[in-house]
Amino acid sequence: MVSVDRARRACFAIVLLVSFGILFTPAGAVPSAPAGVDTAIHVVLFTALTYTGVLAGLSRPVAAMLLLTYAAASELIQSLPALNRSASPRDWLADAAGVGAGVALSLAFRRSSRWWASPP
């Protein structure tokens, strides 16, 4: 049987791997979407990263600092010619909003006894 801690770390690892695919796919392979969808994806992705990071054992401040740094680095990496994408301060702000939402979510569920609830 898989331990709760191991399941939590696995969730974070899966969300992190998904983020690599979303953030670092070359521009030619990124499907077009209506306006606002990109921003929503950034918010949801970083909410999931933050919440699962806290579940995996990162403290909220450490998770926030690491993921804000990851968000900034991802925008810089996207500006590399190999990816043919562009860095966007708006995307970083959406990422930061997602980090804030993930911290808020982890605080909201901190008293639950369920496995997906974050530690106090």
Secondary structure, DSSP 8 states (H G I E B T S, - for coil): ---HHHHHHHHHHHHHHHHHHHHHS-GGGS----TTHHHHHHHHHHHHHHHHHHHTT--HHHHHHHHHHHHHHHHHHHTSTTTT----HHHHHHHHHHHHHHHHHHHHTTT--STTS---
